[in-house]
Amino acid sequence: MNLNKERVGLMFLDELKNGESAIVEEICDTNICIKLIEMGCLPGEIVMVRMSAPFRDPIAVEVSGNLISLRKSEARTIRVKKIGQ
């Protein structure tokens, strides 16, 4: 199996539990990329999952001082590195 060393330890935002924080590494979906960047969700920023609805859809995340709601499908396009790993 050929793993890219830079991607080891990365996960998607929808995999974080309430209260967990991570650093945004990459936004994989170009369709929502601009919307997320305008809300302060850019690579290098710290994001924290604040709360989630039943079945974890949607989730509320705090990034750059903003509390934003993301569908699970949107959160699944944001690759992050969990803080503390």
Steps between C-alpha positions, in 0.01 A plus 500: 500500500645837396413769758596861455695589818344846511150350524574260786318614813244703307127452531185673386320762708187285531706241692572735793289470815339789687769706674787373286725741309706466186698703250350539154738345249300499177153563357442229241177627340551797270123564488483611865862610540433872445200498737710341775795734444267802524389370842862468616544127448840498333798269513701563817201614708392318814148360488302359796184294486261668744183294462319268268145406417372143528685270262770775485333688218546795504789589729587842645867591485692802621767639272658847493255618768199395293253227585390334178271210425614240249323204349677172557569481126670844513703413811611184321684717243719675759819310580639580846778396737372440851675706764677284755597217264 
